[in-house]
Amino acid sequence: HVPAVRYCYERELKRNPNLKGKVSVRITVGPDGAVKDAAIVSSTLNNERVERCILARIRLWKDFKPIDPSEGDVTFRQVYAFGY
């Protein structure tokens, strides 16, 4: 999924060539392997366009490995670094 997230950054980089920073995202995946929720935990990028784009793309992901429904949802944090 890295190319989808990178697209968000590269699109905005055309407007702001000095754009760099890190975005930490909390992702919750349901037992069926689809993303149920995604939220920005922290960001040094400070660019709402890129952050909204990243969340929109992550929320479309449906290809995580399914898990036993009795275990509930899985939540993890992913950090994306741009411009370093």
C-alpha positions in Angstrom: 0.0 0.0 0.0 3.0 2.3 0.1 2.5 3.7 -3.4 -1.0 4.8 -2.5 0.2 6.7 0.5 3.2 8.1 -1.3 0.9 9.5 -4.0 -0.7 11.7 -1.5 2.6 13.2 -0.5 4.0 13.5 -4.0 0.9 15.3 -5.2 1.3 18.0 -2.6 5.0 18.1 -3.0 4.4 19.8 -6.4 2.8 22.7 -4.5 5.3 22.8 -1.7 8.8 21.5 -2.7 10.0 21.8 0.9 7.4 19.6 2.4 8.7 16.9 4.7 7.7 15.2 7.9 6.3 12.1 9.5 2.7 11.0 9.9 1.6 8.4 12.4 -1.6 6.7 11.7 -3.7 4.4 14.0 -5.4 1.8 11.8 -8.2 -0.5 13.0 -8.9 -3.7 11.0 -11.9 -5.9 11.5 -12.0 -9.7 11.5 -12.9 -9.7 7.8 -9.5 -8.0 6.9 -11.1 -4.6 6.0 -10.0 -1.3 7.6 -12.7 -0.1 10.0 -11.1 3.1 11.0 -8.0 5.2 10.5 -6.9 8.3 12.4 -3.9 10.6 12.5 -2.2 10.1 15.9 0.5 12.7 15.2 2.0 14.6 12.3 5.1 16.8 11.8 4.1 17.1 8.2 1.4 19.6 9.2 -0.4 19.4 5.8 -4.1 18.7 6.0 -4.4 17.8 2.3 -1.9 15.1 2.6 -3.3 13.8 5.9 -6.8 13.7 4.6 -5.7 11.9 1.4 -3.7 9.3 3.4 -6.7 8.5 5.6 -9.1 8.3 2.7 -6.8 5.8 0.9 -6.2 3.7 4.0 -9.9 3.4 4.7 -10.3 1.7 1.3 -8.0 -1.2 2.2 -9.7 -4.5 2.4 -6.9 -7.0 2.0 -5.5 -7.7 5.5 -5.4 -11.3 6.6 -8.8 -12.2 8.2 -8.7 -13.2 11.8 -11.0 -15.2 14.1 -14.0 -12.9 14.9 -13.8 -14.0 18.6 -10.5 -12.1 18.8 -12.2 -8.8 17.8 -10.6 -6.0 15.9 -6.8 -5.4 15.5 -5.4 -1.9 16.0 -1.9 -0.9 15.1 0.1 2.2 14.4 1.9 2.9 11.1 4.4 5.7 10.6 5.1 7.2 7.2 8.1 9.4 6.7 8.3 11.8 3.8 11.2 13.9 2.4 14.0 12.4 4.4 
